[in-house]
Amino acid sequence: MARKELSDVQRAFIYGLYIAGLSKKSISAQTGTPPTTVTRTIQLIERNIRNGAENPYKSAPRAGRPHKLDDRAKRQLVRKATAERKATLTELATPSKSGKSLNRKTVRAILKAANKARRRARRKPWISDVNKRKRLIFRRRNKYTPWVLVCWSDEAYFEVGEDGRSVYVTRSPGEEFLPECLQPTFKSGRTKVGVWGCFCGPHRGPIVILPQGTRLNRQEYTDQIFLPHFLPFYNKIKAMYGHGVMLQEDGASYHHGGFVGLVKKAAEIRVLEWPPQSPDLSPIENIWHYMKVRIGAKRHRIKNVQQMAEAIREAWEQIPVEVFVKLANSMPKRMDLLRQSKGGPIKY
């Protein structure tokens, strides 16, 4: 077994005893250091003193094993890893990537030195080139939009028994399948509860629990959501802030045309032209995630539709006003990220 290198203090102590006139054998007995180590330590210190070392008790830096790849080959490997982002460490370790066969650990170390690492890919909807252009057009047209005057609206579904949190447990190896170490999952086909909600700046809008089995169409959307819930809320906000208030809704077909389109025109509702494939631009999507995390964190698991509906209403009413304002004010940052991604997905 390799011995641990002596510290600077230990070496100084050994050399001090040597200067005091003790023999190397006596120094070895007094310090518990092998005689050969005592001899080499004294030789090291005297050599450092002759060479004018700043700290004579410190070892000279070791060259170590030479790198298997030179700087050029490392840069080539990093370029290959960047060009082929889904290539595994094993694939990157082949000679075709850097010119030499490498160990996976070596590849990982080279990537780390270049500030790159293998990480889990984020799940994001695919966006076509056409829709990327539409998203960029949306950004250009809304440079000066007062986002706090936008009524953000959307539908969402909450699954009974769902727990979207990341759960961590303390366990030993081999205990991963103990009941207390598991995060339960459920079969697909769980009961879903549909909801619609909206907010505008600091103003919390209504939350609507849709009847079970509802498949929204223009008639259902108009009768159950738009006329009884959204229109009164919009008129209240419009009375407070004037004609600058706008409605945001996604591109679902039942949001547009037909009778609901005539109602919007008659009520002089300004509609924000929304780009397709853009849930990452809508702050209300973050509200749904916020609610799902808190509902999933409830101590008692929700077992039926009635309990879920009650939990949704409770979670909606408990959202701090600051959260609504913060999300509305995040739109300029989303627009900047949209420009940086050239119309592609952003982190929200």
WOMOVEN-V652410 format. One record per backbone hydrogen bond with DSSP energy under -1.0 kcal/mol. NH is the residue of the N-H (numbers start at 0). CO is the residue of the C=O. E is the energy in kcal/mol with one decimal. If there is no record, write none. Layout:
# WOMOVEN-V652410
((NH & CO & E) (NH & CO & E))
This chain:
# WOMOVEN-V652410
((10 & 6 & -2.2) (11 & 7 & -2.3) (12 & 8 & -2.0) (13 & 9 & -2.3) (14 & 10 & -2.5) (15 & 11 & -1.9) (16 & 12 & -2.0) (17 & 13 & -1.9) (18 & 14 & -2.6) (19 & 15 & -1.7) (20 & 17 & -1.3) (21 & 16 & -2.1) (26 & 22 & -2.6) (27 & 23 & -2.3) (28 & 24 & -2.1) (29 & 25 & -2.4) (30 & 26 & -2.4) (31 & 27 & -1.7) (37 & 33 & -2.0) (38 & 34 & -2.4) (39 & 35 & -2.5) (40 & 36 & -2.4) (41 & 37 & -2.3) (42 & 38 & -2.3) (43 & 39 & -2.4) (44 & 40 & -2.3) (45 & 41 & -2.4) (46 & 42 & -2.2) (47 & 43 & -2.3) (48 & 44 & -2.3) (49 & 45 & -2.2) (50 & 46 & -2.0) (51 & 48 & -1.1) (52 & 47 & -2.9) (57 & 54 & -1.6) (73 & 69 & -2.1) (74 & 70 & -2.2) (75 & 71 & -2.1) (76 & 72 & -2.2) (77 & 73 & -2.4) (78 & 74 & -2.3) (79 & 75 & -2.3) (80 & 76 & -2.5) (81 & 77 & -2.1) (82 & 78 & -2.4) (83 & 79 & -2.6) (86 & 83 & -1.9) (91 & 87 & -2.3) (92 & 88 & -1.2) (93 & 90 & -1.1) (96 & 93 & -1.8) (98 & 94 & -2.3) (101 & 92 & -2.8) (106 & 102 & -2.0) (107 & 103 & -2.4) (108 & 104 & -2.2) (109 & 105 & -2.3) (110 & 106 & -2.4) (111 & 107 & -2.3) (112 & 108 & -2.1) (113 & 109 & -1.0) (114 & 111 & -1.9) (115 & 110 & -2.9) (131 & 127 & -2.0) (132 & 128 & -1.9) (133 & 129 & -1.8) (134 & 130 & -2.1) (135 & 131 & -1.9) (136 & 132 & -2.3) (137 & 133 & -2.2) (138 & 134 & -1.8) (139 & 135 & -2.2) (140 & 136 & -2.3) (141 & 137 & -1.1) (146 & 144 & -1.4) (148 & 145 & -2.3) (149 & 146 & -1.6) (150 & 245 & -3.5) (151 & 198 & -2.6) (152 & 247 & -1.1) (153 & 196 & -1.8) (155 & 194 & -2.2) (157 & 192 & -2.3) (159 & 190 & -2.8) (161 & 158 & -1.8) (174 & 171 & -2.0) (177 & 174 & -1.8) (180 & 177 & -2.3) (181 & 178 & -1.3) (192 & 157 & -2.7) (194 & 155 & -2.7) (195 & 207 & -2.1) (196 & 153 & -2.0) (198 & 151 & -1.7) (199 & 202 & -2.3) (202 & 199 & -2.7) (204 & 197 & -1.6) (207 & 195 & -3.4) (209 & 193 & -2.7) (213 & 210 & -1.9) (220 & 216 & -3.0) (221 & 217 & -2.4) (222 & 218 & -2.8) (223 & 219 & -2.7) (224 & 220 & -1.3) (225 & 220 & -2.9) (226 & 221 & -2.4) (228 & 224 & -1.7) (229 & 224 & -2.2) (230 & 225 & -2.9) (232 & 228 & -1.3) (233 & 229 & -3.1) (234 & 230 & -2.5) (235 & 231 & -1.9) (236 & 232 & -2.3) (237 & 233 & -2.9) (238 & 234 & -2.1) (239 & 235 & -1.1) (240 & 236 & -2.4) (241 & 237 & -2.6) (244 & 241 & -1.2) (245 & 148 & -2.2) (246 & 269 & -2.9) (247 & 150 & -2.7) (254 & 251 & -1.8) (255 & 252 & -1.4) (260 & 256 & -1.4) (261 & 257 & -1.4) (262 & 258 & -2.3) (263 & 259 & -2.2) (264 & 260 & -1.9) (265 & 261 & -2.6) (266 & 262 & -2.6) (268 & 263 & -2.7) (271 & 246 & -3.2) (280 & 277 & -1.3) (281 & 278 & -1.1) (284 & 281 & -1.3) (286 & 282 & -1.0) (287 & 283 & -1.8) (288 & 284 & -1.7) (289 & 285 & -2.4) (290 & 286 & -2.4) (291 & 287 & -2.6) (292 & 288 & -2.3) (293 & 289 & -1.5) (294 & 290 & -2.7) (295 & 291 & -2.6) (296 & 292 & -1.0) (297 & 294 & -1.4) (307 & 303 & -2.0) (308 & 304 & -2.8) (309 & 305 & -2.1) (310 & 306 & -2.3) (311 & 307 & -2.5) (312 & 308 & -2.2) (313 & 309 & -2.3) (314 & 310 & -2.7) (315 & 311 & -2.5) (316 & 312 & -2.2) (317 & 313 & -1.3) (318 & 315 & -1.1) (322 & 319 & -1.3) (323 & 319 & -1.0) (324 & 320 & -2.1) (325 & 321 & -2.7) (326 & 322 & -2.3) (327 & 323 & -2.2) (328 & 324 & -2.5) (330 & 327 & -1.2) (333 & 329 & -2.1) (334 & 330 & -2.5) (335 & 331 & -2.0) (336 & 332 & -2.5) (337 & 333 & -2.2) (338 & 334 & -1.9) (339 & 335 & -2.3) (340 & 336 & -2.3) (341 & 338 & -1.1) (342 & 337 & -2.5) (343 & 340 & -1.2))
